[in-house]
Amino acid sequence: MTAVPAGAIISGKINRIIRQFELAGATSAKNAKTAEELNIRKGFLFQRLVSQHVLIGVSQNRYFLNQANFINYRANRRKRILIFL
């Protein structure tokens, strides 16, 4: 059995969060959802996406996915990985 790098696990969890928002259509303030509605835990990775403005909070603990910021976030993450390697 091979070990899975921690980065791959984190990346998978981030992608799951993003996919939940996309599937729910929560890509604008009008369609914002709570983490509970999407069955997402508001843990460290969720908070990281909020602090990076990938997920934007609106009233009543509702969030939506800012797709342009996610594209930038993903590109920067890939650059850091390449630099690290």
C-alpha positions, -999 to +999 in steps of 0.1 A: +000+000+000+014+034-010+012+065+011-008+094-002+010+128+001-007+152+025-009+178-003-031+155-024-055+149+005-058+187+011-063+194-026-090+167-027-108+182+002-106+217-012-120+204-045-149+187-027-158+220-011-157+239-044-177+211-061-204+213-035-208+251-041-208+246-079-234+217-078-256+238-056-253+268-080-240+290-051-219+312-074-234+345-067-247+364-036-282+358-047-277+320-046-255+319-015-258+288+008-248+279+043-221+254+050-247+232+067-270+232+036-240+219+016-230+194+042-196+211+046-177+214+079-165+249+086-130+238+095-095+250+086-098+245+048-132+262+047-118+292+066-087+293+043-110+296+013-129+324+030-097+343+039-085+339+003-118+353-009-126+322-028-157+318-007-175+351-001-196+355+030-229+373+029-256+377+055-268+350+078-237+328+074-243+323+037-214+319+013-209+318-024-181+307-047-162+335-064-151+315-095-126+341-107-108+342-073-108+303-073-091+303-106-064+326-093-061+307-060-056+274-079-030+290-102-011+304-073-012+270-055+002+253-086+030+278-088+040+272-052+040+235-058+063+238-088+086+261-069+087+237-040+095+207-063 
